[in-house]
Amino acid sequence: MTEIRPRRSVLSMPGSNARALEKAGGLPCDVVLIDLEDAVAPEVKGEARAGVAAAVSDRRFGHREVVVRINPLDGDHGEDDLVALAPAAPDGILVPKVAGPEALVAVGSRLRRLKAPPGIRIWAMIESPLAILNLADIASAARDVDVRLAGLVVGPNDLAKAARVRLGPGRAALMPWLMGVVAAARAYEIDAIDGIYNAFTDAEGFAAECAQGRDCGFDGKMLVHPSQIAAANAAFGPTPEAVAEAEALIGAFAMPENRGRGAINFQGRMVERLHAEEARRVLTLAEAIARQGA
């Protein structure tokens, strides 16, 4: 089983907001996503880059995974972002506007030439129709040792705008594409993070979209406000009931009379070995969350 890291709540914040970065170390999110791209005005990108590199280097964020969204490598700021971040060693680099694997290969190769620590992972932002059409090729970059692809992140606003899709409750128009992202991630054993919910004051709507994303197979959700963390953690983390059931299922397969069986009767239903594997994943995720104390 590949390493399982909790990525239930991915809180995005502008790299130019020093106060937000300072507060992030005390928030119960799994991932701090620091944005150097869209959320930072061109005239302050240099200042923001330096501040983010310093914050990452100082390890201010505790157990939280730290991912930095850079500017496109073929633009005016992407190269400078990588030069500053490589020695700072965030947990991940989120590459925006990925249309194919080439952008990921370029970032991975540049990190290698910069002698960046091998633990830095790369994430791909899926936010265009071309990215949707190339999902399999993009996700396959996970097999490239230089790319070190860890996951796909949906950008619903950019995707909807580019495709001229109207976003509404339930996201019916986006569902085929969202499921495509999940399928590509699962095919190459990487994570899939659902996109933002814009109306951060709409707690009920946000909870409903978290539940939808969880049921679709996403590992977590990108957030725009700290008030969304608790709901995301609850939706994408295993419940106590799920943990208890997983323990019981694994215990049932471990019984002497069931050890050689591929399928057994468990609590009135037939379950197979694949269900035991999923149960182990649930327990591993619950243990990782418990270690974080969140």
N, C-alpha and C positions, 0 to 999 in steps of 0.2 A: 504494500500500500504506500502511495506517495505521501509526502509530508502534508499534514492537514493543519492549516492555520485558520483561526477564526477571522472571517472577513465579512461579518454580518453588517457592520456599519462603517461606511467609508465616508468620512466627513471632509467635504471640500472646503477650502478656505483660501482667500487671496494671499499670494506670497508677499504682497505689499502691506499687509495688515499685521504689523508687529504685535499688536495687542492680542489679536486672535491667535497668533502662533504661541504667545506666552500662555494663554489660557488652555490651549489644546492639551498640554501635558497633564491636566487634571480632569479631562473629560473621559467618560467610559466608552468611547468608540474603539473599535478594533483597529481601524486604519485612519491615519491623518493624511489626507491628500492635499498637498500644497500646490496651488496653481500659479505657474509663472506665465501662462499663456493668456487666455481670454480675460481672466479676471484682473490682469495687470496692464495699466496704460503704457503705451510705448515709451513715454518720457521718463518713467520710473522703473523700467525693467532692470536696468543695471543695478540700481539701489536694492530692488527687491531680490534680485539674484544673490547679491552679496549677503543680505540678511538671512535668506533661506539657507544658504550654504553654511553660514555660521551657526544657525539654530540646529541644523542637522548634525554638524560636526560636534556640537556640544552635547548631543544626545539628551535633548530636553524633553523628549516625549515618552519616557519610561518604556513600558512593555509594548506600546502601540507600534504597529508597523507604519513606517513613514514612506510615502510614495510622492514623488514630485512630478507634476506635469510640466514638461518642457515645451518650448516653442518648436515649431517644425524645423528639422535640421536643414532644410533647403531654404530657410528664411534668414532674416537678419540676426536672430538671437539664439537659435537652437545650438549652434556650435559653442557659443559662450556659456550657455547653460550647462552643457556636458563638461566643459573644462572646469567649471566651478564645482559641479556636483560630484565628479569622479572621486576626488580625494575626500569629500565630505561623507561619501558612502551611505546614501539613503538605502532603505530596503528595496526600493523600486523606482523605476523611471517610467512614467506614463507618456507614451508617444501619441500626440494628437493627430487627427485627420489621416489615420492609416487607411490607405486604399488597397494595399497589397503587401506582401511580405518584404518587399524591397526596403521600405522605410525602417522596418525592424532590424533587418540585416545591417543597414547602414549605422544605426545606433549601436547595435551590438559590437560591430567592428570598431567603431570609434571608441567605445568604452575599453575594448581590449587594448587598443593602441595607447590609450591614456593610462593603462595599467590600473584600471579601476578594480576594486576588490571583486572576486568572482561571485560573492553573495548578492550583488545587486541584480535584481530581476527586472525584466522589461514587461510592461503592460501595454496593450493596444487599445486605443479609443476607436470604437466602431460608431461612426457618425455620418456615413454617406451611403447612397445606394450602391456605389461601386464597392465599398467595403462589404456590404451584404452579399453582393454577387461573388466576392472573393473570400468568403469566410473560411472555407476549407484550406485554401492556400495560406491565409494569414495565420490560422491556428496551427498549421503544420510547422511553422517556424519554431514551435516548442521543441522540435527534434534537433534544432541547430544549437550546438553547444555554445556558440558565440552569442546567439540571440537571447537565450535564457528566458523565453517567454513564460510568464506566470499566469496571465489571465487576459480576458476581454472585458471591456467596460463599455456599456451602451451609452451613447449620447443622443437621447430621444429628441431633444429640441432641434439640433442640427439635422438629424436624420429626417424628421418630419418636414422641416423647412425645405430641404433639398429635394424631397420626394413629393412635395406639395400635398402632404397628408394632414388631415385635421385630427388633432389629438383631442380625445374626449374621455369621459369616464369609461373604464374598462379597456381602453387602448385597443379596440378591436382591429383597427387598421394596421397596427404595428405587430400584432400577435405572431403572424408567420415569420417576421424578421427576428423578433425576440426569441422564438423557439429555434430559429436557425443559429443564433449566437450560442444558445445553450448546447445544441447538438454539436457544433464545432468544438466548443470547449470540452465537452465530454469525450469526443472522439480522440482528443490529444491530451486528455488528463490534466487540464488546466482549469482555473476558476472562471466563473462568469458573474459579473456584477451588474445588476439592474441599474437603470439610469435614474436621474433625479425626478422628484415630484415637486413641481414649481410652487404650489400653494402651501407653503410650509406652515401656515396657520390653520390649515384644514386637517386636523388630527384624524378625523374619521376617514376622510378620503385617502390620506397617507397610509393608514393602517390597512385599508382595503387593498391598496396597490402593493404594499409589502406582502400581504397574504397571497395575492396573485403571483407576484414574482417568485415567492417561495414555492408555490405549487407548480410553477413552470420549471423549476429546477435551478434557479439562480442561487448563488452562495451568499449574496448580500446585496446591499443597495447603497448607491451613492447619495449622500445627503447634502443639503445646503444650509442646515441650521442645527445647532446642538439639541434643540427641542425634539428632533426626530430620532435621536439615538436610541432611546429606550424602546420605542416601538419597533425599530429595525432589529435590535438585539433580540427582542422577544419573538419576532416573526421568524427570523432565520436561525435561531438557536434551538437546540432540542429541549423540549419541555421535560419536567421531571417524569411525567407519565411515559414519554418516549424513551427516556433513559431506562426506566424500570422495565419496560417491555423488551428493550434490547438486551438487557442483562438476562431476563428470563428466557428469551429465545436462544441466546448463546448457551445458556445453561441446559436447555432442553436438548440441543444438538450434542452436548458433551456427555449426556447420560449414556451409560454402557449400551443400552438397547438401541440407541440412535446413532452411534458413532459411524456405522457403516452405511447409513441411509442417506440418500440424496434428497429426500422429502419426508416430512413428518407432519403429524397432526399436532398443531400448536394452538391452544385456546379456541378450538372449534373450527380452525381453518388449516388448509394445507400450505406449508411453507417449504421453500427449497434452500439449498446451500447459499444461493445468491442473496437470500434474505438475511442469512447469518452474516454475510460479508457487509451488507449495508448496516446491520446492527453494530458491527465492530466499528464502522465509520462513525456512527452516532456516538458511541462511547468515547472514541478518540477525540471527536470534536468537543464533547462535554468536558473531558479531562483538560483539554487545552484551554477552554474558557475558564474552568475552575482555577487553573494555574495563574491566569491573569487577574483573578479576583473580581471578574465582572460578569 
